[in-house]
Amino acid sequence: MSSLLLRVSLTALFTIAVALTSAVPIGASNEPARVIIVDACDPATFNAAIGPGSCRGNGDVTFAEFIATLQADRSIDDWAFDPGQVDVVAGTPVVAQNIGGETHTFTKVAAFGPGFVPPLNLLVFGVAGPPIPEFQPPFGPNINFVPSGGTLTLASGPGTQLVLGQNRIQCGIHPWMRTVINVRSGD
């Protein structure tokens, strides 16, 4: 009897495991696509350098390490949109979730380029500015600020912010943070 129970249990577990790990193309259901916004700011050093409350996370990259890495590499892997590319069917919402400690923008741009923080532009691009049109003041309605712990949901498809085709998304504060959202027709 216990042998039969063991086989039935293993068969049931295997069936559940296959169902849970089966790939479902994004857009095949109403499940949104997700982009995670990450950073690793150390609150003590970032808040001392930038101002109180600028970092609300629990990261371990000090402000000095942040600047040194930007000087050497022109980007920091710990500050990113993950994944770097998303493919969705029109109508699938895209949710950006900020699990980092800093505020970021999740803004559609025509072309990647300098953001609106001149010292970071200088470290990344070798010039302080000017910022690309989407990041020039006054900020328009399409610049999306996502605070630490916050989320943003964007619709996809004709007549929405994420149109059919390639949509470039960039952080206006940290201009190396980028992703591309490819929206295709569901037909």
N, C-alpha and C positions, 0 to 999 in steps of 0.2 A: 504494500500500500504506500509506504513512504517513497519507494522508487517512482511510482506513478505520479505522486504529488510533486516530487522533485522535477520530473520531466515536464509536467504541466506548468509549474512555476517558471522553469527556465524558458519554455516556449513563450509564455506570456511576457516575460521580461525581454526576450529577444524581439518580439513583435512590437512592444512599446519602444524599445531602443531604436529600431528601424524607423518607426513612425516619427520619433522626435528628431532624428538626424537626417531625414530625407530633405533634400534641397527643394525649396519652394521659391521660384523666381519672384523677386520683388515686384509687387503689382498683381500677383496671381490671387492675392487675398486683399482684404482691407487693412492689413498690417502696414504701418508706416515704415519707411526707410529711416534709418537712424544714422546720424553723424555725431560722434562724441567730440566735444571741445575739451582739450586737456592742456594743462600747464602744471608746473611744479614749483611755483613761487614759495619761497620761505617767508612767512608773514613778518617775522621780526625785521629782517633786512630790507624787504620791499617796502613795508610800511614806514620804516625810518628814512628810506631814500625818496620815495614817491609821495607819501602822505598816509595818515591813518586811514585804515579801511581799504587801501588799494589792493591788498592781498588778504583774502579771507580763507585761504586753504590751509593745508598742512604739508606743503611740499618741502623739499630739502635743497633746492637750488637757491643759493644766496644771490643777492643782487649783484655782487662783485663777480660771481661765477657766470651769471647771466650775461653781463656786459663783456667779460673776457671771451666767452664762447661766441657771442655775436661778432666780436672783433676778429676772431680766428676763422669762423665758419660761415658767417653771414646768415645763419639760422640756428635754431635750437630744436632738436628733435623732441624735447619734452614739452614744447609748445606746438600743438598740431591740431588739425581736424582729422579725425580717424573714422572712416577710411579716406584716402586721398582721391577716390573716385567712387561714385555711386551711379548705378544704372537703374532707372525706374520706368514703369509704364505710366503714361499720363493718367492723372487722377489719384495716384499714390501720394499721400502726404509725406513730406520729409521733415523729420523732427531733429533739431539740433539741441543737444543737451550739454550744458557746461558743467563738467565735473571738476574743473580747475578752480583756482582761488582768485583769479582776476576776471574782470569784465572783458569780454571780447565782442567783436562785431562779426556777424555772419551775413555778409553783404554781397549781392550779385554785382559783378563788375564786367565791363566790356573786355578789358585786358588787365592782367596782373601788373601791379606797379606799386609805387610809393603810397604809403598810408598817410595819416594825418598827425603822426608824431615825428617831427623833424629829427630829433637825435637818433631814433631807431632807424629812420630812413637812411641817415648818414652811415650807420654801421652796416646796414643791409645792402644798400645800393651805391654807397660812396657819394651820394648827394643828399642834402637835407630835404629837398622837395623840388618842385611843387608836387602835391599829392595828385593821384589820378582824379579825373572829374567826379567820380562817385564819392570821394572823400574830401572834396572842397567845401568849406562852409558857405552858406548855411547848409547843414545836413538836411537832405531830403527825406521823404517818407520811406525810401527803400533801404536806408541804412538801419540795420537791425542790431541793436545792442542786446547782448545776452549776459546778464550778470552771473556771478558765481552762484551755482546751484539752480540757475534758471534754464528754461527751455523755450524754444521757438519752433512753431510749426508753420511750414510753407506749403501751399498747394502747388500742384504741378499740372501742366497742360495748357492748352490755349486759353488766353485771357487771365493767366495767373502770373505770379512773379517768376516761377520756374517754367519757362516756355518749352515747346518741343525743340529738341536739339541739345547743344552743349551749353551749360550754364556754369560760368566761373564764379566761385565764391571765395572771398578773401576777408581776412580780419584787417580792419582799418588801423588798428593799434599795432599789431604784430604782423607786418605785411608778408612774412614768409609762411604764415598759416593760410593754407589754400586747400580747396577741394574742387572737383568738377562733378557736377550732377548732370548726367545725360538722361534726358526725358525722351522716351519714344512712344509712338502712337500705340494704342492697345488694339488696333485693327489687325 
